[in-house]
C-alpha cells in the first residue's frame, strides 16, 4: 500500500460525484491518476453504504495499480474493508485515538483542523497529517466552518510538527498565493473533478502552484 503523506506530493484530490459533469467515478479517477495525482480521497455523503463500498473497492484497485495513496473520508468501516491506505476524519467525528484503536498502527489518519490549538493537539492524538482550512469559502462540503484565511495557514507553515494539506476553495487562480503562504500540498475538489479536461487542469494547477513556491 502507498504511504504517501501531504508534503510528499503536491496535489491531494477529493472526489465529488455531484461536480463531475455526470461522468462515471472510474473515468474521473482514472484521469486524475493519469495526470500524476498521488493522493486521492473518496468523499461521498449521499450514497448508501453498500454502494460506497463497491466504489471504494474499485478505487482501491485503481490507486493500487497507480501507486497512489487512497484515503476514505469519515467511513472507517469501509476504509478497513477495502484496505485503504488511510482515513480522514473531522473534529466532530470519532476521536483520533478511537479511530486508531480500530484501524491499527499501519493506517494513515488525517484530521481536519481549523485553529492552532487543534493543530498542536493532533500529534498527541495520533494523527499522521492535518487538513488546514477551509482557506476560502467553499460549497463542496455541507456544515463547513468559516474560512480561516491565510493567518492560520501562516501559523501552521511555521509551527506545525505534522505534514499538512491546505484545503477549502482552492482554485487555479489562487493556488499560487496559497503556496506563497507555505502550502506544499493543496487539496482541490471542483477545480479538478469539474474540469472538462481533468489531465490538462491538473497540469495547469500544478504549474500555478509551482510558480507560487518560487515567487
Order of alpha helices (4+ residues) and beta strands (2+ residues): beta-alpha-beta-alpha-beta-alpha-beta-alpha-beta-alpha-beta-alpha-beta-alpha-beta-alpha-alpha
